[in-house]
Amino acid sequence: MVEERKEIDQEYKWDLTQVFNSEEEWQNKYEKVRSELEEIEEHRGELTESAEKLLKALKAKDQLMRDIAELSAYARMKTHEDMRNQEAQELKSKADSLQSAAAAKVAFYQPEIKQMSEGQVEEFVEKKSELEDYRHYMDNVLRMKEHILDIETESMLNELGEVFSAPEETYSMLTNADLSFPEIEHDGEKIQVTASNLTKLLKKKDRGLREKVYNQFYGRLGEFRNTITTMMDKEVKKNVKLSRIRGHDSARKASLKN
């Protein structure tokens, strides 16, 4: 049987107090960041006006995204401790929603920066050497400028990020939380197969063991083939439609260009 987390020695568990000391501290940071979302709008319409304003805006965006990444990392790792934990799922849901909201708020950055010429970018970097840290980001924006949409559309697409991830999130919940896989018996030993230990078991030298593990795992998934196929179908169609919206010839080309 697979051990419950409480049965595992502490030395093999990650220490989330290095990120936040408690969930209360996480909640306080979450509320603080959420209240600061509107402040990023102060930079709208100013990015191409001067090197100073551009640098200030990019730093503000960086700080906002770092704070959200910290919140998301804690929430995600908390859910990975036990995918069945509804309180952890609530934290992750809040972090995901915050990330989508923030992405919508900063949607004006790329449409504004794409209006700059390579010469103007170079001029701004010469005036403010700290902008050198953002040169790769700005170069990428200019490289992708023909596929960057207007601010309103970019904002709408970014806000839907949480929805777009639905097929992947659903599959993860199905295989890591809801589905249970029967034990296999090999050489007198009972082994519980899970999505977490599948790869490790399939690397064993014993071919007979690998075959049993493979058949058990994918046989169980096969019972839900229609559900899983529907998730895959929607994921593919999402990528195709998004690539068309951005003016790419295909989803493959969009992926390669990104």
DOBATI-94709 format. One record per residue (C-alpha): residue in three letters; x, y, z. Coordinates in Angstrom, 1 decimal, padded with zeros to 4 digits, always signed. Example, Ala and Ser with C-alpha at 12.3 -4.5 7.8 and 13.67 -1.06 7.14 Angstrom:
<sites>
SITE   type        u        v        w
SITE    Ala   +012.3   -004.5   +007.8
SITE    Ser   +013.7   -001.1   +007.1
</sites>
This chain:
<sites>
SITE   type        u        v        w
SITE    Met   +000.0   +000.0   +000.0
SITE    Val   +001.1   +003.6   -000.6
SITE    Glu   +001.9   +005.4   +002.6
SITE    Glu   -000.2   +008.3   +003.8
SITE    Arg   +001.9   +011.5   +004.1
SITE    Lys   +001.6   +011.4   +007.9
SITE    Glu   +003.3   +008.0   +007.9
SITE    Ile   +006.4   +009.3   +006.0
SITE    Asp   +009.5   +010.5   +007.9
SITE    Gln   +009.8   +014.2   +008.3
SITE    Glu   +013.2   +014.3   +006.6
SITE    Tyr   +011.5   +013.2   +003.3
SITE    Lys   +008.9   +016.0   +003.3
SITE    Trp   +009.4   +019.5   +002.0
SITE    Asp   +009.3   +022.4   +004.5
SITE    Leu   +006.8   +025.0   +003.3
SITE    Thr   +007.5   +027.2   +006.3
SITE    Gln   +010.5   +028.4   +004.2
SITE    Val   +007.9   +030.0   +001.9
SITE    Phe   +005.2   +031.0   +004.4
SITE    Asn   +005.2   +030.3   +008.1
SITE    Ser   +001.5   +029.5   +008.1
SITE    Glu   -001.6   +029.6   +006.0
SITE    Glu   -002.6   +032.7   +007.8
SITE    Glu   +000.5   +034.4   +006.6
SITE    Trp   -000.3   +033.2   +003.1
SITE    Gln   -003.8   +034.7   +003.3
SITE    Asn   -002.4   +038.0   +004.5
SITE    Lys   +000.0   +038.1   +001.5
SITE    Tyr   -002.8   +037.1   -000.8
SITE    Glu   -005.1   +040.0   +000.3
SITE    Lys   -002.2   +042.4   +000.1
SITE    Val   -001.3   +041.4   -003.5
SITE    Arg   -005.0   +041.4   -004.6
SITE    Ser   -005.4   +045.0   -003.2
SITE    Glu   -002.3   +046.1   -005.2
SITE    Leu   -003.6   +044.8   -008.6
SITE    Glu   -005.2   +048.2   -009.5
SITE    Glu   -001.9   +050.0   -008.9
SITE    Ile   -000.3   +048.4   -012.0
SITE    Glu   -002.8   +050.4   -014.1
SITE    Glu   -000.9   +053.6   -013.1
SITE    His   +001.7   +052.7   -015.8
SITE    Arg   -000.8   +052.3   -018.6
SITE    Gly   +000.0   +054.5   -021.6
SITE    Glu   +003.4   +055.5   -020.2
SITE    Leu   +005.7   +052.6   -021.3
SITE    Thr   +007.1   +054.3   -024.4
SITE    Glu   +007.3   +057.8   -023.1
SITE    Ser   +010.7   +057.5   -021.5
SITE    Ala   +013.4   +055.0   -020.3
SITE    Glu   +012.6   +056.0   -016.7
SITE    Lys   +008.9   +055.2   -017.0
SITE    Leu   +009.5   +052.0   -018.9
SITE    Leu   +012.0   +050.8   -016.2
SITE    Lys   +009.6   +051.7   -013.4
SITE    Ala   +006.7   +049.9   -015.1
SITE    Leu   +008.7   +046.7   -015.8
SITE    Lys   +010.0   +046.6   -012.2
SITE    Ala   +006.4   +047.0   -010.9
SITE    Lys   +005.3   +044.1   -013.1
SITE    Asp   +008.2   +041.9   -012.0
SITE    Gln   +007.4   +042.5   -008.3
SITE    Leu   +003.8   +041.7   -008.8
SITE    Met   +004.5   +038.5   -010.7
SITE    Arg   +007.1   +037.4   -008.2
SITE    Asp   +004.6   +037.8   -005.3
SITE    Ile   +002.0   +035.8   -007.2
SITE    Ala   +004.5   +033.1   -008.1
SITE    Glu   +005.3   +032.8   -004.4
SITE    Leu   +001.7   +032.4   -003.5
SITE    Ser   +001.1   +030.0   -006.3
SITE    Ala   +004.1   +027.9   -005.4
SITE    Tyr   +003.0   +027.4   -001.8
SITE    Ala   -000.6   +026.6   -002.8
SITE    Arg   +000.5   +024.2   -005.6
SITE    Met   +002.9   +022.3   -003.3
SITE    Lys   +000.3   +022.2   -000.6
SITE    Thr   -002.1   +020.4   -003.0
SITE    His   +000.7   +018.0   -004.0
SITE    Glu   +000.9   +016.9   -000.4
SITE    Asp   -002.5   +015.4   -000.8
SITE    Met   -004.6   +016.0   -003.9
SITE    Arg   -007.7   +015.1   -001.9
SITE    Asn   -007.2   +018.0   +000.5
SITE    Gln   -010.1   +020.4   -000.2
SITE    Glu   -008.6   +023.2   +001.9
SITE    Ala   -005.4   +023.1   -000.2
SITE    Gln   -007.4   +023.0   -003.4
SITE    Glu   -009.2   +026.2   -002.2
SITE    Leu   -005.8   +027.9   -001.8
SITE    Lys   -004.7   +026.8   -005.3
SITE    Ser   -008.0   +028.0   -006.8
SITE    Lys   -007.5   +031.4   -005.2
SITE    Ala   -003.9   +031.6   -006.4
SITE    Asp   -004.9   +030.6   -010.0
SITE    Ser   -007.7   +033.2   -010.0
SITE    Leu   -005.3   +035.9   -008.8
SITE    Gln   -002.8   +034.9   -011.4
SITE    Ser   -005.4   +035.2   -014.2
SITE    Ala   -006.6   +038.6   -012.8
SITE    Ala   -003.0   +039.9   -012.7
SITE    Ala   -002.3   +038.7   -016.2
SITE    Ala   -005.4   +040.6   -017.4
SITE    Lys   -004.2   +043.7   -015.6
SITE    Val   -000.7   +043.7   -017.2
SITE    Ala   -002.1   +042.9   -020.7
SITE    Phe   -001.3   +046.4   -021.9
SITE    Tyr   +002.5   +045.9   -021.5
SITE    Gln   +003.1   +043.9   -024.8
SITE    Pro   +000.8   +046.0   -027.0
SITE    Glu   +002.5   +049.2   -025.8
SITE    Ile   +006.1   +047.8   -026.1
SITE    Lys   +005.4   +046.4   -029.6
SITE    Gln   +004.9   +050.0   -030.8
SITE    Met   +008.6   +050.7   -030.1
SITE    Ser   +011.3   +050.3   -032.8
SITE    Glu   +014.5   +048.4   -032.2
SITE    Gly   +016.2   +051.8   -032.3
SITE    Gln   +014.0   +053.2   -029.5
SITE    Val   +014.7   +050.1   -027.4
SITE    Glu   +018.4   +050.6   -027.9
SITE    Glu   +018.1   +054.3   -027.0
SITE    Phe   +016.2   +053.5   -023.8
SITE    Val   +018.7   +050.9   -022.7
SITE    Glu   +021.6   +053.3   -023.3
SITE    Lys   +019.8   +055.9   -021.1
SITE    Lys   +018.9   +053.4   -018.4
SITE    Ser   +021.4   +050.5   -018.1
SITE    Glu   +019.1   +048.6   -015.8
SITE    Leu   +016.8   +048.0   -018.8
SITE    Glu   +019.5   +045.6   -020.1
SITE    Asp   +017.9   +043.1   -017.7
SITE    Tyr   +014.7   +043.3   -019.8
SITE    Arg   +016.3   +043.4   -023.2
SITE    His   +015.4   +039.7   -023.9
SITE    Tyr   +011.8   +040.3   -022.9
SITE    Met   +011.5   +043.4   -025.1
SITE    Asp   +013.3   +041.7   -028.0
SITE    Asn   +010.8   +038.8   -027.8
SITE    Val   +007.9   +041.3   -027.8
SITE    Leu   +009.2   +042.9   -031.0
SITE    Arg   +009.8   +039.4   -032.5
SITE    Met   +006.2   +038.4   -031.8
SITE    Lys   +004.6   +041.8   -032.5
SITE    Glu   +002.5   +040.6   -035.5
SITE    His   +000.8   +038.1   -033.1
SITE    Ile   +000.2   +040.4   -030.2
SITE    Leu   -003.4   +041.7   -030.2
SITE    Asp   -004.9   +044.9   -028.9
SITE    Ile   -005.0   +045.6   -025.2
SITE    Glu   -008.7   +044.6   -024.7
SITE    Thr   -008.3   +041.3   -026.5
SITE    Glu   -005.1   +040.5   -024.7
SITE    Ser   -006.7   +041.2   -021.4
SITE    Met   -009.7   +039.0   -022.1
SITE    Leu   -007.5   +036.1   -023.2
SITE    Asn   -005.3   +036.4   -020.2
SITE    Glu   -008.2   +036.5   -017.8
SITE    Leu   -009.4   +033.2   -019.4
SITE    Gly   -006.1   +031.5   -018.6
SITE    Glu   -007.7   +029.7   -015.6
SITE    Val   -010.4   +028.4   -017.9
SITE    Phe   -008.0   +027.4   -020.6
SITE    Ser   -006.2   +025.1   -018.2
SITE    Ala   -009.3   +023.1   -017.4
SITE    Pro   -008.5   +020.0   -019.4
SITE    Glu   -005.0   +019.6   -017.8
SITE    Glu   -006.4   +020.4   -014.3
SITE    Thr   -009.2   +017.9   -014.8
SITE    Tyr   -006.8   +015.1   -015.9
SITE    Ser   -004.5   +015.8   -013.0
SITE    Met   -007.4   +015.6   -010.5
SITE    Leu   -008.7   +012.4   -012.1
SITE    Thr   -005.4   +010.5   -012.1
SITE    Asn   -004.0   +011.9   -008.8
SITE    Ala   -007.0   +012.2   -006.6
SITE    Asp   -010.1   +010.4   -007.8
SITE    Leu   -008.7   +007.3   -009.5
SITE    Ser   -007.4   +004.4   -007.5
SITE    Phe   -005.3   +001.7   -009.1
SITE    Pro   -005.4   -002.0   -007.9
SITE    Glu   -002.3   -003.6   -006.4
SITE    Ile   -000.2   -006.0   -008.4
SITE    Glu   +001.6   -009.0   -007.0
SITE    His   +005.1   -009.7   -008.1
SITE    Asp   +007.5   -012.2   -006.6
SITE    Gly   +005.3   -012.5   -003.5
SITE    Glu   +005.3   -008.8   -003.0
SITE    Lys   +002.2   -006.5   -003.3
SITE    Ile   +002.9   -003.2   -005.0
SITE    Gln   +000.4   -000.3   -005.2
SITE    Val   +000.7   +001.4   -008.6
SITE    Thr   -000.1   +005.2   -008.7
SITE    Ala   +000.4   +008.1   -011.1
SITE    Ser   +003.3   +009.2   -008.8
SITE    Asn   +005.3   +006.0   -008.8
SITE    Leu   +004.5   +004.8   -012.4
SITE    Thr   +007.7   +006.1   -014.0
SITE    Lys   +009.9   +004.7   -011.3
SITE    Leu   +008.3   +001.3   -011.6
SITE    Leu   +008.6   +001.3   -015.4
SITE    Lys   +012.3   +001.8   -015.1
SITE    Lys   +012.8   -001.4   -013.1
SITE    Lys   +015.1   -004.0   -014.8
SITE    Asp   +012.5   -006.8   -014.3
SITE    Arg   +010.5   -007.0   -017.6
SITE    Gly   +007.8   -009.0   -016.0
SITE    Leu   +007.2   -006.3   -013.4
SITE    Arg   +007.2   -003.6   -016.0
SITE    Glu   +004.6   -005.4   -018.0
SITE    Lys   +002.3   -005.9   -015.0
SITE    Val   +002.6   -002.3   -014.0
SITE    Tyr   +002.0   -001.0   -017.5
SITE    Asn   -001.1   -003.2   -018.0
SITE    Gln   -002.5   -002.4   -014.6
SITE    Phe   -002.1   +001.4   -014.9
SITE    Tyr   -003.2   +001.9   -018.5
SITE    Gly   -005.9   -000.8   -018.2
SITE    Arg   -007.4   +001.3   -015.4
SITE    Leu   -007.1   +004.5   -017.4
SITE    Gly   -008.7   +002.7   -020.3
SITE    Glu   -011.9   +002.4   -018.3
SITE    Phe   -012.2   +006.2   -018.6
SITE    Arg   -011.1   +006.4   -022.2
SITE    Asn   -014.1   +008.5   -023.3
SITE    Thr   -013.6   +011.1   -020.5
SITE    Ile   -009.8   +011.3   -021.1
SITE    Thr   -010.3   +011.5   -024.9
SITE    Thr   -012.7   +014.4   -024.5
SITE    Met   -010.2   +016.3   -022.4
SITE    Met   -007.5   +015.8   -025.0
SITE    Asp   -009.9   +016.8   -027.8
SITE    Lys   -010.8   +020.1   -026.0
SITE    Glu   -007.1   +020.8   -025.3
SITE    Val   -006.2   +020.4   -029.0
SITE    Lys   -009.1   +022.5   -030.2
SITE    Lys   -008.2   +025.2   -027.6
SITE    Asn   -004.7   +025.4   -029.0
SITE    Val   -005.9   +025.5   -032.6
SITE    Lys   -008.3   +028.3   -032.0
SITE    Leu   -005.9   +030.4   -029.9
SITE    Ser   -003.3   +030.0   -032.7
SITE    Arg   -005.8   +031.3   -035.3
SITE    Ile   -006.8   +034.2   -033.0
SITE    Arg   -003.2   +035.3   -032.9
SITE    Gly   -002.7   +034.9   -036.7
SITE    His   -000.5   +031.8   -036.7
SITE    Asp   -000.8   +029.3   -039.6
SITE    Ser   -001.2   +026.4   -037.1
SITE    Ala   -001.0   +025.5   -033.5
SITE    Arg   +002.3   +023.7   -034.2
SITE    Lys   +003.9   +026.8   -035.7
SITE    Ala   +002.6   +028.9   -032.8
SITE    Ser   +004.2   +026.6   -030.3
SITE    Leu   +007.5   +026.6   -032.2
SITE    Lys   +007.6   +030.3   -032.5
SITE    Asn   +006.9   +030.9   -028.8
</sites>
